[in-house]
Amino acid sequence: GFNGQFELLEGNRIRFSKMATTMMACPNLEAEGSFFNVLETCDNYTIHNDTLSLNKARMAPLAKFAAVYFY
């Protein structure tokens, strides 16, 4: 598990802070490290349809998250 804070700023900017994780052993710590690197690096976001993209400056998205609906 993880927790932290985020702040939405003007111009679709975003800032994550005070991130913390549980210290439980996970089978894929490399993926976790990559995920937290995105949160530390990104400075803006875009939403297009059901997809949230976390970006750095005007570069290609660092990560994309698609909404999944269960019926």
HELIX and SHEET records of a PDB file:
HELIX    1   1 LEU A   29  THR A   41  1                                  13    
SHEET    1   A 2 PHE A   2  LEU A   9  0                                        
SHEET    2   A 2 ARG A  13  THR A  21 -1                                        
SHEET    1   B 3 ASN A  44  HIS A  48  0                                        
SHEET    2   B 3 THR A  51  ASN A  55 -1                                        
SHEET    3   B 3 ALA A  63  ALA A  66 -1                                        
END                                                                             
